[in-house]
Amino acid sequence: MCGIVGYVGPRPALEVVVDGLRRLEYRGYDSAGVAVIDPVGGLRTAKKAGRIENLDKELAHQTITGTTGMGHTRWATHGAPTDRNAHPHVSGDGRVAVVHNGIIENFRELRRELEAQGTEFRSETDSEAVAHLVAAQLRGGAASLADAVRAVCRRLAGSFTLVVLDRDDPDVVVAARRNSPLVLGVGDGEMFLGSDVAAFIEFTREAVELGQDQVVELRRGGYTVTDFDGAPAHGRAYHVGWDLSAAEKGGYDYFMLKEIDEQPGAVADTLRGHLVDGHIVLDEQRVDVQELREIDKVFVVACGSSFHAGLIGKQAIEHWTRVPVEVELASEFRYRDPVLDRQTLVVAISQSGETADTLEALRYARDQRARVLAICNTNGAQIPRESDAVLYTHAGPEIGVASTKAFLAQVAAVELVGLAIAQARGTKYGDEIGREFDALAAVPDKIAEVLADLDPVRAVAREIAASKAVLFLGRHVGYPVALEGALKLKELAYMHAEGFPAGELKHGPIALIEDGLPVVVIMPSPTARSVLHQKVGSNIAEIKARGARTIVVAEAGDVAAREHADHLIEVPATPTLASPLVATVPLQVLAAEIAQARGYDIDKPRNLAKSVTVE
């Protein structure tokens, strides 16, 4: 996820663009850059790795004028976060500049084609190919910059937002959208672009959301929208109901609430591009197929929410591959002298890629000659750099300390690893791999369904906000979901909260049940796990008989769950191994709502940091 700003109008473009980038820095902070068409100097660019203050220092030594420009703040995907990989990217003839959000899946093919024609690439990114392709269209006689962009878009595979400037047409900005977000702001004699309206809310509240596969041409007096073939099209105009003070959070009270709503996109982006011609493809797989085939044991090492993602992944990997999996807290792993060898795969999960315990665990594993695959949300971080292979999640920057969208992306990623191992070992046929992937790919829409109807969750949160404790119960994949729900409540609301396997209830935890105690139960599917469904139903009856207030998360239409629940939270029916991606969401909202009701800062819970970089 990257942040994009564009502008054409009477104001100094550089000021508008850089201020917009500051409000979008939550979308990426690996690097930042700008491009302005200067009436004296032509197309001028500046870009630096790191946060926007690094770009400010670079710009302090330059004088750039002009009223047409664009900017980009990057969350690295293709290519390390360096100066040369920062956006904008400029064509070899210096005429065209491009900024890009998303992933161009066929960039290798395009790059080979361009290099065969003599084009020299300056970066490692997929984005640079677009600048060269647009310039080639203009040299080949394209009638306008918009025509050139449309022609290039028809060749691109993947998801992308593009903004393009042409040195020889200084009064126009052209942008295109497929999957990645893009919105334009309509001012008085000026036009704006942004990944979201925070980029331009200081200047206008009149916005237009572009649709899928649309190109927009902006001039001072207005804009024109077409599809990729040039046919007239229309965006969705709307008035922004919030002001600059809320801009950085996109109108949300907290970043975490925004990030919860971004989860359908985070899961979809993590899965996108990993099924190619019926085969699972990982990002940087330096572990070859033969090595995956030889694996006879898997360890997952992680901390916090990432550990819970690993517990869910264990169920999927063992089910699909028949390879035994152990899930270990990274802080304990190397101290207990685990048995590892060359046939062991260690999966290290870390949102930041800098988690100290996880980093030390993978170093220990490599010393024992085990292969290490990292799952990480931060391109080029230490953990992926020291691993044999890496699968990047594409959740984008997560500002809230309590993980939400990064956690769901990790669950999706570790299940992708399971499918890759099953594919290599031949424990699943190709059509079975495809069906399992399709089941995962259908989940973002189900998450969106949950997010569209959260009133029952908010209502019960307000009712139990004064409680001293909350218990969470689950079985099979529902148990890690219970653990994650309890962790969120601890982190945000500072309440005593514990997650238990429901089958262990009568082995001790039932002693905690007292009149009015809220107990959240993750109900298995009544069809896929009918025996477990009956057993969990019996557990609910037992705790309800002892006075517990039961809050049941269950599939829509589950009649038995409705009979057992004091409060029922319904979620869409989802295949068992993918169901945690759906069932976790209401528990995140429950914790956030309770914390709000108790008056706590959701984004910055006390004593916690986003990344734990020391043991």
N, C-alpha and C positions, 0 to 999 in steps of 0.2 A: 504494500500500500504506500503510495507516494502522494505528495501534495502538489497541485498544479494551480498556477495563477496566470491569467492573461488580461491584457488591457489595450484598448485603443480609444483615444479621446484627446482632450486638450491638456490634461494634467501631465506633469513629469512622470513618465511610465515607471522609471526605476523606483521612485518612492512608493507608488501604488503597489508594485509587484513585491518589493521586499517586505512591506508591512503586511501584505496578504500572506506571504510565506511564513511570517512569524506566527500568524494565527493558525496556520496549517501544520506547524512543525510536529504536532502530535502524530501526524501521518507518516513521518519519516524524518530521521535526523542523522543519517549516515553521511549526507553531503547536501549541498544546496548550490543553486546557480541561477543566473539570469541571462536573458538576451534582450537587447533593445536595438531598434533600428534608429541609429543616430544620423541626423541629416548631414553631419560633417564627416563622421568616421565610418559610416556604413553600418553593417551588422556588427554590434559589439557584444561580447560575452564575457562573463566572469563566473568562475565556479571553484568551490573548495570542498574538500572532504571535511566531515565533522559538522558541528552545529552551525546555525546561521551566523553566530558571532564571528566565525572564521571567514565567512563571506563578507561580512561588514568590514573586517580588516583589509581584505583584498580590495574592496570598492573604495576604501578611504584613499587609496593611491591613484584613483582614476577619476576622470570627469566624463560622465556619460550622459548625454542629453537625448531627447527624443520622446515622442508621445505614443509610441507603439512598442509593446514589450510583453515578455512572459517570464515566468520563473518556475522553479521546481525544487522541492525538498524530497530527498530520496530515502526510501527503505530498500536497501540493495537486494536484488534477486540475481540477475546475471552480472557477474563481475564483482570483485571486491570493492568496498567503499573507499575509493581513491580519488584524487583530483581528476585523473584522466577518464574515469568511469562516471564522474558526476555529469549531470545534465546542465545545460543543453548540449546536444551533439550537432555538429555543423558538417555540411557536405564538403567534399574535397575542393570544390570551386569557391567555397566561402559564401555561397548565395543563400542557402537554406539552413535554418536552425529548427531543431525538433526537441520537444520534451515529451516524455512518455510515462504513463502509469499502466502497469499490467505486465503480461508475459506474451511475447510473440513466439509461438510454439514452433514455427517453421523457419526461424531465423538462421539456423545453420545452412539450410538449403539456399536461402536468399544470400547469405554471406558468401557461400562458395560461388554462386553465380556472379556476384559483384566483383569478387576478387579475380575471377577468370577474365573479367572485362578490364582489369587493371586498377580497380578501386583499392585504395590503401586505407585500412581501418586503423583508427587511433585508440580505440577502447576495446574492452572485452564484452561490451554489452550487446544485448539483442536490439536495443533502441537505435543505435547508430545506423543500422541498415536502412531505417526509414528515411533518414536525412538524405542518404545517397540515392535511394529510389525516387524520392520526390524530385530531387535535383535532376535526375536522369529524365523524368517525365517532362520537366520544364524545358530542358535542352532539346527534347524530342518533339516539341511543338505543342504541349498542352496549352489550351486557351487561357487558363488562369491557374492560380495556386489551388483553388478549390477543386478544379478538374484534376490536377495532378494528385492531390490527396485522395480523391475518390478512387482514382485508378490504382493507387498503391494499396488502399484499404481492401480492395477486392482481392488482393494477393495475400493478405495477412491472415494467418490462423492464430487463434488464441483470444485473449482478452486485452483490451487496450483503450486508453484515452490518449489521444495525440493532440498536441497544439503545435502549429507550424507557422514560422515567419519566412517571408521572402524579401531579401534585401532590395530587390528591384520593384517591389510593390509595397511601399512603406506604410500604406494606410489601411491595411487589411490584416486580420488574424483569422486563421482557419483552424478548426478543431474537428475531431472525429471521436466517436464513442462506440465501443462494443464491450458490453459487460461492466467495465470499470465506470465509476460515476463521473458525471460532468454536468455542471449547471452554469447557465449564463445569467448575468445581472444586467438589467436594462436601466440605464441612467438617462439623464437629459443631455444628449449630444455626446454620450460616451457609453462604451460597452465593456463588460467584464466577463471573465471566465474563472471558474474555480472548481476544485474537486468537491467542495461544498460551499455553501453560501457564506461561511465564516470569512472566506477570502475577500469578499467585497461588501459585507454588511455595513461597513462604515459609510458607504457611498449610496447604496440603494437597497430597498427591500423588495423590489420587483424582480422576480426571478423566473427563469424558464428552464425546466428540466428536459434535457435531451433524451430522446428515445433510443432504443437499440438500433445499431447500425445506421446512425445518422451523422451527417457532416454539417457544420455550421460555418458560415462566412460572416465575420463581424466587421462592420465599418462604423464610424462615429454615428451615423444617422440611423443605424438599425442592423438587422441581421437577416440572413436567409438560411433556411434549413432544407436539406435534401436527404434522400437516402444515398447509399453507396453507388447507385446507378445513375444518380442525378435527378431522379423524380422528386417533385416538390413534396415536402413533409412538414410536420408541425411538432414542436415540443409542447410540453405542458406548462402553461404559465400559472404562477401562483404568487401570493403576497406572503412575505416572511413575517411571522407574528412576533418575533423577538428581536432584540437590539444587540448592539456591539458588546455590551457587558456579558452577554451569554454566548458570544460567538465562538469562543474557543471550545466550548462544550456542545456546540451545535444545537443550542436550545435546551439541552438537558441540565438538570441540577447538578449531576455528577458525571464524570467521565465513565465510571463503571456502568451507569445506566445506559449510556450511549454504546458502550462496548458490548453489553448484553444484546442490544438491538442489532449489532453488527455481526452476530454469530452466524446467521445463514450465509453471509458472504465469506466469513472466515473459513467455514467448513468447505464451501464450494471452491474457494480459491486454493485450498490445500489439496483437494482432490483433482483439480483441473490439470489436464495434461499428463496424468499418470497411467492412463489406459490408452495405448497406442497400438492399433492393428490387433486388438485382442490380447495384448501383453502388458503386464504391469511394468512400468519404467520408473525407477527412482531418480533423484536429482543428480547426485554425484556418486555413482556406484562403482567405487574402485574395488569392491568385492565382486568378483565375477560369478557367473552362474554356477560354475563347477564348485567354487568354494561354498556358495549357499547350499548346494546339493549335499555337501559333505557335513554340514552342521548337524550335530547330534544333541545339542543342548543350547538353550537361550537363557541368558540372564538379562533382566531389565533393571537398570539402576537409575534412581531418581529421588527427588525430594518433594514434599508437600503435595500440591495438586498433581504435579507430574508423576508422582508415585501412584496416585489413584488412576491416572491414565494408563500406567503400566499394568495395574491389576486388571483393568478392563481388557487391555491388549493380550494379557496372558490367556484369557478365555478364548479369544479369537485365534491366536497363534496355535495353541494346542489343538483346538477343534479342527482347524484347517490343515495343519501340517503333521500332527501326531508327534511333534517334537516336544519334550518336556521343557517347561518354562518356569524359572524362579524369578520373583520380583523382590528386589532388595532396596532398602533405604540406602542411598549412596553413602550416608554418614557412617554406616555400619559395615559396608561391604568389604573393604580391604582389611579391616581389623579382625575379621573372623577366618582369614585364610581360606577363601573359597577355592574349590577345585576347578581349574580352568585349563584348557589346552587349545591347540590350533583348530579343533572342531567346535569350539564354543563361540557363539556370537553374543556379544554384550551390546545391548541397546541402551544408550545413554540419552535420557530425555531431559531437556532444559530449555525453558523459554528464552532466557537471556543468552545462553551459551557460555556463561561465565560462572555458573554455580560452583563454588569451591569444592564441596563434597563430591559432586558428580564428576568434576574434572579430575580429582585425585583418584576416584574409582576407575575411570577409564584409563588413566596412566598405569594403575596397578594391573588392569586387565591386559594392556598391551605389553607390559613387562612379562606377563605370563603367556605371551604369544597368542592370546585370544584376538579374534577380529572384533572391531568396535564400529558400530553404526550409530551416528548421532541423529536425534530428532531435535530440531532447534528452530526458533523463530527469528534468529538474528544472523543475517548473512555475514560470514567471515569471522565469527566470534571464535574464541579460543577452543571450545569443545569441538565444533566441527573441523577446525584446522588440525586438531590432533587425532581425529578419528580416521578410520580407513574408508568410511563412506558417510554420507550425510543425506538426510531427507528433511528439507526445509518445510516448515509450516508457513502459511501465508496469511497469518492473522493480522499482520500490520502491528504498529506500535500499540502496546497496551499500557495505558497511563495508570489506571486503577491498580493499586497494589494487590488486591485480591484477584486472582486470575479467573477470567470467565471465558472470553473468546479464545485465548491461547490454550486453555485446557481442552476445549472441544476440538480445536485443531490438532492437538496432540493425540487425542483419541482416534481421530480420523487417520492420522499419520501412522500410528503404531499398528492399526488394522491394515493399512496399505503394506507395511512391512510383512505382516502375516501372509497376505496374498502373494507377495513377491517370493517368499520362502516356499509356499505351497506350489507356486508355478515352477520354481527351480527343482523342487523335489518330485514333482509329478503327482502330488497327493490330491490335486484338483485338476480336472480337465479344463481346457480353455473356455468352454461355454459356462462351466461352473464359476470360474474366475470372473467372467463377464457379468454373471448374474449377481455375484456378491458385490462387485464394484458398483453395479447399477443400484443395488439396495442402499449402499452408502451415498451414492450421488443423489438419491431421492430424499435424503434426510434434510438438507437445507430448507426445502419447502415445508417439511413437517415442523421444523424449528420455528419457521415464520408463523405457522398456524398457532403454535403455543404462545408466541409473542403477541399475537393479535387478540388474545383473550386471557388476560392476566388478572382481571378483576377479582375472581375467587381467591387467588393467591394473596393479593393485597389485602383483601378483607380479613382473611384468617391471620395474616401477619399482624394487623392492628389489634386483633383480639388477644393474641398470645404474647404481645410485645413486653408485657410486664412479668412474664413467667421467669422463674429463676433458672430453669433448665429445660432442654428439649432433647429427646432421644430420637435416633434415626435407625430404622431397621430395613434390611434388604437381604435377598438371597441371589446366588449366581452373580450376574453382572449388576444386579441391584445393590449388592453389598458395597462395591466401590462407590456407587452413586450415593449411598447413605453416608459413607465416610466423607465424601466431598461436600455433601450438604452440611454435615456437622462442622467441617473445617471452615466453611464460609461463615457460618453463624458465629463461631469462635472469633474469627478474624475481624468481622465487621461489628458485631453487637456485643462482644465481650461476655457472652453467656456461656454457661457450662453446657456443652453439647457433645454427645458421643454417638458414634455410629457402631452398630453391632450386626453380626450375621443373625438373621431372624431365627435360625435353627439353634443358636446358642442361648436363646431367651431364658429357657428354664434351667440353664447351667449357671445362673447367677444374676444377669441383668434384670430379670423380672422382679427382683427384690427392690429395685429402684422405683417401680411403678407405685404411684399414689394418686389420690383423687385429684383430677384436674391436670395431671402432668401431660403436656403435649408430646405425642409420639408420631413422628412422620414415618410412614411405611411406603416403600417402593414395591408396588404389586407386580409380580410377573405377569406375562401375557396369559390369558385364560386358554389360549389355543396352543401356542408353541411350547409352553412349559406347564401343562395342565396339572401334573403332580405337585410341582412347586407352588402353583397358584392355590391349590387346596390347602397346602401346608401353611402358607403365609396367611391365608384366610383364617385358619385355626389360631395362628399367633395373634391376629388382630382381635379375635373373639376373647382370647385369654386376657389380653391387657385391658380390653374394654370392660370386661367383667370386674376388673380391679380398679376401675375409675379413671383410666387414662382417657384423654381427649385425642381421638384418632384422626390424623390428617393423612389421607391415602392418595398417592399418585398412581393412577391406573389408566389403562387404555379406555378410550371412549366406548361406551356401550357395555362395560363390564358390570353386569347386574350384581354379582356377588360383592364386588368392591363397594358398590353403592349401599348395600345392606350393612356393611361393616363400618362405614366411614361416618364420623361426625362431620368432617369436612372432606369433600371429594374434589380432587384436582385432576381433570381429565386431559390426557395427551393423545395424539394420533397413534393408531396401531403401527408398530415399527418392528421389523425383524429383530430377534432377540439380541444379537451381537451388536447391532447398531442402536438399540434402544437407549443406552446411556446418553447418547447425544441429544435425545429429546427429553428424557426424564430429569436430567440435571438442571435444565433451564428454570423450571419453576422454583427449585431450591435456591438458585442464585437470587432470584427476585424476592423470595421469602426472606432471605438473610438481609438483603439491601433494604427492604421495606421495614423490617424490625429495627435495623440500625437507624434508619431515618426517624422512626417513631420514638426511639430512645435518645435522639439528638446528637448522633455521632457523625463524624466525617467519614463518608463511605470510601472516598478515594485514598485517604491517608490514615489508615487505622494505626493506633498507637503502637509503638515499639517495633513496627514492621518496616522492611524495605522491599522494594520491588525485586531486587536480585541480591542473593546472599553470596558475597564474594570472598568471605573468610570463613574458616571453620569455627 
